[in-house]
Amino acid sequence: MKRKHNETVNVNPGSVGLLFSAASLSAITARMGTSLPETHPQTLGAKKFAELVEEKTNGEIKVKVFGNAMLGNDVNMTSMLQAGTLDFTAPSTATLASLNQDFSIISLPFLFKSNEQADKVLDSKAGQDLLDTLNDKNLVGLQYWENGFRHITNSKRPINALEDMDGLKIRVMQNNLYIDLFNGLHANAVPMPVNELFTALETRTVDGQENPFTVINAQHFYEVQKYLSLTGHAYDAQVLLGSQKFFNKISDEQKQQVLDAAREATIYQRNIARSMNQELLQQLETKTKVNKLSSEEIIKMEDALQPVIKKYEAIISPSVISDFDQELKG
């Protein structure tokens, strides 16, 4: 599915038809699962997507949203899409790296310098080509959503310098890049699902975690964490995914309507994620001790992570690296 990415929807339905066989159905109820709470932009975006799908299909397709990991975590739900037992979800690109290592490029430390730069790259042909690699995994990559820049909380000390990371047990996603990233900063990375994290922080099984402000707030991590250090060490994108089985049973017209809904929902989702992240930082400043690292310390972290970056650049397809580099420099 090739489409231009801008503020207006511009999708080629013919290419969708080439990928999926169609059998028109007049009344379909689809299911969508998200891993984060009702107040998080992921689930808010899912509800907007559901609303737009029903509106654009004149009620022919309705999407029921199950939030807060009711159907499982990102890994579980992505597998359900592949099996055709779930219709939509929005996992992190870090989760999708287990299906295609090229998705690791989006999580490389300090790759993006701003939200706008992330939009430019992910909405380009380079980003779309990466989504299209999911077609042979029984998945349809629709759009990139935003979780945001990731920052570190912990219960022991503020992180003002690279050395402050030494020995901290930091929960990370179940993703090799994030494990290597935090081990590369001399912390002890502990992978676990996000729905197990609050208890792990409360019982001090781990000292800290790293997430965007929206997740820190939605999961109430501030209740069991004392320090929030603004590292912005990685940008976290999510992918609005559809099941190929679902697309196989709808008409070309309905595919176009779903794609239109996906793009409009993406604009909404990104905007609400950004506005919430800005507002939530102010709130978190009243609930935790917040500190911002100096540019010199950020550079030290980047330098410490060069071996990790080089390791994953050797794994990622050269063409993907070249295409992303071109967009980053453009």
BADOPA-239957 format. One record per residue (C-alpha): residue number from 1; residue in three letters; x negated, y, z negated. Coordinates in nm, 4 decimals. Last residue first. Layout:
% BADOPA-239957
R, NUM, ala, X, Y, Z
...
This chain:
% BADOPA-239957
R, 330, gly, -1.6950, 1.6259, -0.4012
R, 329, lys, -1.9556, 1.4895, -0.6398
R, 328, leu, -1.7143, 1.2695, -0.8331
R, 327, glu, -1.5371, 1.1676, -0.5121
R, 326, gln, -1.8606, 1.0577, -0.3459
R, 325, asp, -1.9723, 0.8785, -0.6598
R, 324, phe, -1.6414, 0.6888, -0.6696
R, 323, asp, -1.6834, 0.5697, -0.3103
R, 322, ser, -2.0473, 0.4709, -0.3618
R, 321, ile, -1.9760, 0.2830, -0.6848
R, 320, val, -1.6854, 0.1004, -0.5207
R, 319, ser, -1.8989, 0.0127, -0.2166
R, 318, pro, -2.1751, -0.1210, -0.4421
R, 317, ser, -1.9290, -0.3644, -0.6070
R, 316, ile, -1.9542, -0.3442, -0.9864
R, 315, ile, -2.1889, -0.5899, -1.1586
R, 314, ala, -2.5138, -0.3944, -1.1159
R, 313, glu, -2.3326, -0.0743, -1.2150
R, 312, tyr, -2.2315, -0.2624, -1.5267
R, 311, lys, -2.5868, -0.3263, -1.6451
R, 310, lys, -2.6991, 0.0215, -1.5387
R, 309, ile, -2.4335, 0.1830, -1.7576
R, 308, val, -2.5283, -0.0368, -2.0530
R, 307, pro, -2.8994, 0.0427, -2.0119
R, 306, gln, -2.8115, 0.4157, -1.9843
R, 305, leu, -2.6154, 0.4088, -2.3105
R, 304, ala, -2.8849, 0.5576, -2.5329
R, 303, asp, -2.9276, 0.8440, -2.2854
R, 302, glu, -2.5554, 0.9190, -2.2901
R, 301, met, -2.5600, 0.9150, -2.6695
R, 300, lys, -2.8553, 1.1546, -2.6772
R, 299, ile, -2.6725, 1.3796, -2.4292
R, 298, ile, -2.3717, 1.3841, -2.6632
R, 297, glu, -2.6056, 1.4783, -2.9476
R, 296, glu, -2.7406, 1.7760, -2.7526
R, 295, ser, -2.3897, 1.8865, -2.6550
R, 294, ser, -2.3086, 1.9091, -3.0248
R, 293, leu, -2.0616, 1.6671, -3.1766
R, 292, lys, -1.7235, 1.7943, -3.2876
R, 291, asn, -1.5992, 1.7269, -3.6385
R, 290, val, -1.2584, 1.6457, -3.7799
R, 289, lys, -1.1882, 1.5554, -4.1427
R, 288, thr, -0.8519, 1.3825, -4.1329
R, 287, lys, -0.4844, 1.4652, -4.1911
R, 286, thr, -0.4726, 1.8423, -4.1324
R, 285, glu, -0.7099, 1.8252, -3.8343
R, 284, leu, -0.4942, 1.5400, -3.7054
R, 283, gln, -0.2094, 1.7844, -3.6498
R, 282, gln, -0.4229, 2.0199, -3.4412
R, 281, leu, -0.5575, 1.7245, -3.2433
R, 280, leu, -0.2004, 1.6090, -3.1935
R, 279, glu, -0.0974, 1.9197, -3.0029
R, 278, gln, -0.3717, 1.8868, -2.7422
R, 277, asn, -0.3220, 1.5106, -2.7050
R, 276, met, 0.0538, 1.5611, -2.6766
R, 275, ser, 0.0215, 1.8154, -2.3958
R, 274, arg, -0.2157, 1.5894, -2.2095
R, 273, ala, -0.0106, 1.2705, -2.2457
R, 272, ile, 0.3087, 1.4607, -2.1564
R, 271, asn, 0.1564, 1.5905, -1.8343
R, 270, arg, 0.0116, 1.2542, -1.7392
R, 269, gln, 0.3409, 1.0734, -1.7947
R, 268, tyr, 0.5505, 1.3269, -1.6031
R, 267, ile, 0.3236, 1.3233, -1.2980
R, 266, thr, 0.3130, 0.9442, -1.3198
R, 265, ala, 0.6917, 0.9155, -1.3447
R, 264, glu, 0.7213, 1.1052, -1.0173
R, 263, arg, 0.4744, 0.8706, -0.8516
R, 262, ala, 0.6392, 0.5553, -0.9859
R, 261, ala, 0.9882, 0.6741, -0.8916
R, 260, asp, 0.8760, 0.7274, -0.5327
R, 259, leu, 0.7206, 0.3802, -0.5325
R, 258, val, 1.0429, 0.2290, -0.6670
R, 257, gln, 1.2445, 0.4093, -0.3991
R, 256, gln, 1.0072, 0.2931, -0.1275
R, 255, lys, 1.0352, -0.0649, -0.2478
R, 254, gln, 1.4143, -0.0286, -0.2546
R, 253, glu, 1.4162, 0.0763, 0.1097
R, 252, asp, 1.1900, -0.2142, 0.2030
R, 251, ser, 1.4321, -0.4505, 0.0305
R, 250, ile, 1.3757, -0.6245, -0.3012
R, 249, lys, 1.2941, -0.9877, -0.3772
R, 248, asn, 0.9236, -0.9976, -0.2957
R, 247, phe, 0.8623, -0.6840, -0.5006
R, 246, phe, 0.9660, -0.8660, -0.8177
R, 245, lys, 0.7446, -1.1656, -0.7422
R, 244, gln, 0.4543, -0.9280, -0.6766
R, 243, ser, 0.4908, -0.8092, -1.0335
R, 242, gly, 0.4540, -0.4372, -1.0777
R, 241, leu, 0.1767, -0.2467, -1.2491
R, 240, leu, 0.1453, 0.1089, -1.3782
R, 239, val, -0.2262, 0.1236, -1.4454
R, 238, gln, -0.3723, 0.2785, -1.7592
R, 237, ala, -0.6650, 0.5151, -1.7785
R, 236, asp, -0.9011, 0.5641, -2.0709
R, 235, tyr, -1.1809, 0.8160, -2.0358
R, 234, ala, -1.4948, 0.7343, -2.2312
R, 233, his, -1.7294, 0.8855, -2.4906
R, 232, gly, -1.5060, 1.1804, -2.5756
R, 231, thr, -1.7115, 1.2077, -2.8950
R, 230, leu, -1.4825, 1.4117, -3.1169
R, 229, ser, -1.5425, 1.2593, -3.4601
R, 228, leu, -1.2408, 1.1838, -3.6788
R, 227, tyr, -1.3148, 1.0997, -4.0424
R, 226, lys, -1.0991, 0.9685, -4.3278
R, 225, gln, -0.9245, 0.6672, -4.1792
R, 224, val, -0.6438, 0.4633, -4.3392
R, 223, glu, -0.3466, 0.6988, -4.2993
R, 222, tyr, -0.5088, 0.8609, -3.9944
R, 221, phe, -0.4579, 0.5284, -3.8142
R, 220, his, -0.0862, 0.6027, -3.7957
R, 219, gln, -0.0434, 0.3909, -3.4792
R, 218, ala, 0.1249, 0.6742, -3.2891
R, 217, asn, -0.1282, 0.9272, -3.4181
R, 216, ile, -0.4497, 0.7435, -3.3374
R, 215, val, -0.2909, 0.6278, -3.0108
R, 214, thr, -0.2041, 0.9805, -2.8983
R, 213, phe, -0.5411, 1.1127, -3.0172
R, 212, pro, -0.7281, 0.8867, -2.7744
R, 211, asn, -0.8920, 0.5759, -2.9193
R, 210, glu, -1.1970, 0.4515, -3.1054
R, 209, gln, -1.1977, 0.2425, -3.4228
R, 208, gly, -1.3395, 0.2413, -3.7716
R, 207, asp, -1.4860, 0.0600, -4.0662
R, 206, val, -1.3617, -0.2885, -3.9791
R, 205, thr, -1.2342, -0.5577, -4.2142
R, 204, arg, -1.1787, -0.2573, -4.4382
R, 203, thr, -0.8398, -0.3956, -4.5522
R, 202, glu, -0.6572, -0.0888, -4.4195
R, 201, leu, -0.8661, -0.0763, -4.1026
R, 200, ala, -0.7996, -0.4426, -4.0227
R, 199, thr, -0.4317, -0.3961, -4.1076
R, 198, phe, -0.4060, -0.1030, -3.8674
R, 197, leu, -0.5930, -0.2921, -3.5948
R, 196, glu, -0.3877, -0.6055, -3.5400
R, 195, asn, -0.1513, -0.4461, -3.2835
R, 194, val, -0.4545, -0.2962, -3.1069
R, 193, pro, -0.5866, -0.6386, -3.0114
R, 192, met, -0.9379, -0.7218, -3.1403
R, 191, pro, -1.3025, -0.6753, -3.0423
R, 190, val, -1.5510, -0.5911, -3.3218
R, 189, ala, -1.8467, -0.3788, -3.2071
R, 188, asn, -2.1259, -0.3379, -3.4625
R, 187, ala, -2.2696, 0.0109, -3.4153
R, 186, his, -2.6148, 0.0765, -3.2698
R, 185, leu, -2.4815, 0.3006, -2.9883
R, 184, gly, -2.5534, 0.0179, -2.7441
R, 183, asn, -2.3452, -0.2123, -2.9646
R, 182, phe, -2.0686, 0.0365, -2.9092
R, 181, leu, -2.0978, 0.0342, -2.5311
R, 180, asp, -2.1682, -0.3384, -2.5060
R, 179, ile, -1.8387, -0.4236, -2.6763
R, 178, tyr, -1.6617, -0.1587, -2.4713
R, 177, leu, -1.8012, -0.3064, -2.1498
R, 176, asn, -1.7161, -0.6615, -2.2532
R, 175, asn, -1.3468, -0.5905, -2.3063
R, 174, gln, -1.1226, -0.7034, -2.5875
R, 173, met, -1.0757, -0.3438, -2.6951
R, 172, val, -1.2987, -0.2074, -2.9683
R, 171, arg, -1.2978, -0.2127, -3.3471
R, 170, ile, -1.6007, -0.0385, -3.4936
R, 169, lys, -1.8095, -0.1886, -3.7721
R, 168, leu, -2.0566, 0.0909, -3.8478
R, 167, gly, -2.4155, -0.0321, -3.8678
R, 166, asp, -2.5837, 0.2752, -3.7224
R, 165, met, -2.3315, 0.5174, -3.5736
R, 164, asp, -2.4625, 0.8063, -3.7857
R, 163, glu, -2.7935, 0.7822, -3.5970
R, 162, leu, -2.6265, 0.9141, -3.2824
R, 161, ala, -2.5507, 1.2375, -3.4617
R, 160, asn, -2.2597, 1.4154, -3.6277
R, 159, ile, -2.0503, 1.1085, -3.6931
R, 158, pro, -1.8608, 1.1825, -4.0129
R, 157, arg, -1.8875, 0.9139, -4.2796
R, 156, lys, -1.7315, 0.5951, -4.4166
R, 155, ser, -1.3648, 0.5537, -4.3209
R, 154, asn, -1.3954, 0.5751, -3.9446
R, 153, thr, -1.2470, 0.7489, -3.6430
R, 152, ile, -1.4058, 0.7700, -3.2983
R, 151, his, -1.2824, 0.9488, -2.9862
R, 150, arg, -1.1465, 0.8305, -2.6510
R, 149, phe, -1.0443, 1.0602, -2.3681
R, 148, gly, -0.6902, 1.0048, -2.2528
R, 147, asn, -0.4214, 0.7396, -2.2134
R, 146, glu, -0.3410, 0.8490, -1.8618
R, 145, trp, -0.1484, 0.6690, -1.5914
R, 144, tyr, -0.2857, 0.5413, -1.2628
R, 143, gln, -0.0247, 0.4388, -1.0075
R, 142, leu, 0.1403, 0.1417, -0.8351
R, 141, gly, -0.0953, -0.1561, -0.8530
R, 140, val, 0.1098, -0.4536, -0.7349
R, 139, leu, 0.0160, -0.7853, -0.8930
R, 138, asn, 0.0090, -1.1470, -0.7755
R, 137, lys, -0.3717, -1.1430, -0.8143
R, 136, asp, -0.4234, -1.1137, -0.4365
R, 135, asn, -0.2617, -0.7699, -0.4409
R, 134, leu, -0.4789, -0.6504, -0.7292
R, 133, thr, -0.7543, -0.5346, -0.4923
R, 132, asp, -0.5116, -0.2647, -0.3743
R, 131, leu, -0.5586, -0.0751, -0.6992
R, 130, leu, -0.9295, -0.0333, -0.6225
R, 129, asp, -0.8506, 0.0948, -0.2740
R, 128, gln, -0.6162, 0.3479, -0.4335
R, 127, gly, -0.8868, 0.4856, -0.6602
R, 126, ala, -1.1340, 0.5268, -0.3748
R, 125, lys, -0.8609, 0.6677, -0.1481
R, 124, ser, -0.8183, 0.9465, -0.4007
R, 123, asp, -0.5695, 0.9615, -0.6876
R, 122, leu, -0.8219, 0.8110, -0.9299
R, 121, val, -1.0979, 1.0530, -0.8318
R, 120, lys, -0.9003, 1.3761, -0.8336
R, 119, asp, -0.6977, 1.2820, -1.1398
R, 118, ala, -1.0126, 1.1982, -1.3384
R, 117, gln, -1.1661, 1.5310, -1.2375
R, 116, glu, -0.8564, 1.7108, -1.3602
R, 115, asn, -0.8652, 1.5281, -1.6914
R, 114, ser, -1.2203, 1.6499, -1.7466
R, 113, lys, -1.5854, 1.5396, -1.7572
R, 112, phe, -1.5342, 1.1896, -1.6208
R, 111, leu, -1.8034, 0.9214, -1.6306
R, 110, phe, -1.9053, 0.9819, -1.9951
R, 109, pro, -1.9362, 0.6094, -2.0646
R, 108, leu, -1.8160, 0.3800, -1.7844
R, 107, ser, -1.4476, 0.2990, -1.8361
R, 106, ile, -1.3345, 0.3794, -1.4806
R, 105, ile, -1.6187, 0.1725, -1.3335
R, 104, ser, -1.5037, -0.1324, -1.5276
R, 103, phe, -1.2192, -0.1732, -1.2769
R, 102, asp, -1.4783, -0.3284, -1.0436
R, 101, gln, -1.4905, -0.6334, -1.2716
R, 100, asn, -1.1662, -0.7596, -1.1182
R, 99, leu, -0.9296, -0.9763, -1.3200
R, 98, ser, -1.1014, -0.9286, -1.6578
R, 97, ala, -1.1558, -0.5652, -1.5601
R, 96, leu, -0.7767, -0.5293, -1.5639
R, 95, thr, -0.7802, -0.5022, -1.9429
R, 94, ala, -1.0300, -0.2150, -1.9276
R, 93, thr, -0.8003, -0.0476, -1.6746
R, 92, ser, -0.5563, -0.0272, -1.9630
R, 91, pro, -0.2269, -0.2031, -1.9179
R, 90, ala, 0.0975, -0.0527, -1.7830
R, 89, thr, 0.3755, -0.3118, -1.7488
R, 88, phe, 0.6382, -0.4134, -1.4941
R, 87, asp, 0.8349, -0.7213, -1.3816
R, 86, leu, 0.7883, -0.9930, -1.6427
R, 85, thr, 0.8175, -1.3711, -1.5912
R, 84, gly, 0.6566, -1.3582, -1.2461
R, 83, ala, 0.3489, -1.5560, -1.3464
R, 82, gln, 0.1211, -1.2661, -1.2570
R, 81, leu, 0.3496, -1.0300, -1.4443
R, 80, met, 0.3385, -1.2561, -1.7496
R, 79, ser, -0.0414, -1.2567, -1.7344
R, 78, thr, -0.0373, -0.8770, -1.7425
R, 77, met, 0.1973, -0.8966, -2.0399
R, 76, asn, -0.0293, -1.1206, -2.2438
R, 75, val, -0.3443, -0.9162, -2.1724
R, 74, asp, -0.1700, -0.5884, -2.2525
R, 73, asn, -0.0331, -0.7195, -2.5836
R, 72, gly, 0.2867, -0.9153, -2.6342
R, 71, leu, 0.6560, -0.8836, -2.5445
R, 70, met, 0.7495, -0.6582, -2.8372
R, 69, ala, 0.4112, -0.4849, -2.7984
R, 68, asn, 0.5540, -0.1490, -2.9155
R, 67, gly, 0.7885, -0.1062, -2.6216
R, 66, phe, 1.0407, -0.3190, -2.4329
R, 65, val, 1.1827, -0.1188, -2.1412
R, 64, lys, 1.4840, -0.2333, -1.9383
R, 63, val, 1.4591, -0.1351, -1.5721
R, 62, lys, 1.7745, -0.1055, -1.3626
R, 61, ile, 1.7807, -0.1618, -0.9890
R, 60, glu, 2.0900, -0.1088, -0.7720
R, 59, gly, 2.1924, 0.1831, -0.9932
R, 58, asn, 2.1791, 0.4419, -0.7173
R, 57, thr, 1.8300, 0.3198, -0.6247
R, 56, lys, 1.6763, 0.6622, -0.6892
R, 55, glu, 1.8538, 0.7141, -1.0220
R, 54, glu, 1.7906, 0.3647, -1.1577
R, 53, val, 1.4243, 0.3856, -1.0622
R, 52, leu, 1.3964, 0.7371, -1.2070
R, 51, glu, 1.5339, 0.6381, -1.5485
R, 50, ala, 1.3118, 0.3310, -1.5664
R, 49, phe, 1.0058, 0.5391, -1.4746
R, 48, lys, 1.0979, 0.7940, -1.7420
R, 47, lys, 1.1280, 0.5111, -1.9956
R, 46, ala, 0.7897, 0.3725, -1.8933
R, 45, gly, 0.6329, 0.7169, -1.9210
R, 44, leu, 0.7649, 0.7512, -2.2756
R, 43, thr, 0.6218, 0.4054, -2.3454
R, 42, gln, 0.2746, 0.4995, -2.2228
R, 41, pro, 0.3069, 0.8541, -2.3586
R, 40, his, 0.3329, 0.7138, -2.7151
R, 39, thr, 0.6412, 0.7847, -2.9279
R, 38, glu, 0.8042, 0.4464, -2.8623
R, 37, pro, 0.4952, 0.2615, -2.9828
R, 36, leu, 0.2231, 0.1033, -2.7655
R, 35, ser, 0.1919, -0.2309, -2.5868
R, 34, thr, 0.4414, -0.1701, -2.3086
R, 33, gly, 0.6803, -0.4141, -2.1445
R, 32, met, 0.9031, -0.3658, -1.8419
R, 31, arg, 1.1997, -0.5834, -1.7485
R, 30, ala, 1.3949, -0.5670, -1.4234
R, 29, thr, 1.7725, -0.5891, -1.3875
R, 28, ile, 1.8776, -0.6282, -1.0251
R, 27, ala, 2.2065, -0.5552, -0.8521
R, 26, ser, 2.2371, -0.5263, -0.4742
R, 25, leu, 1.9678, -0.7656, -0.3617
R, 24, ser, 1.7865, -0.7288, -0.0325
R, 23, ala, 1.5375, -0.9997, 0.0484
R, 22, ala, 1.1982, -0.8644, 0.1309
R, 21, ser, 0.8608, -1.0228, 0.2012
R, 20, phe, 0.5758, -0.8288, 0.0450
R, 19, leu, 0.2427, -0.7081, 0.1701
R, 18, leu, 0.3410, -0.6011, 0.5200
R, 17, gly, 0.6532, -0.4358, 0.3841
R, 16, val, 0.4440, -0.2210, 0.1561
R, 15, ser, 0.2401, -0.1070, 0.4551
R, 14, gly, 0.5609, -0.0011, 0.6266
R, 13, pro, 0.6706, 0.1959, 0.3237
R, 12, asn, 0.3891, 0.4492, 0.3755
R, 11, val, 0.3987, 0.6694, 0.0705
R, 10, asn, 0.3931, 1.0464, 0.0328
R, 9, val, 0.5446, 1.1583, -0.2955
R, 8, thr, 0.4783, 1.5219, -0.3625
R, 7, glu, 0.2335, 1.6399, -0.6291
R, 6, asn, -0.0529, 1.4705, -0.4505
R, 5, his, -0.1807, 1.1217, -0.3895
R, 4, lys, -0.1574, 1.0010, -0.0346
R, 3, arg, -0.0436, 0.6445, 0.0049
R, 2, lys, -0.1731, 0.3121, 0.1226
R, 1, met, 0.0000, 0.0000, 0.0000
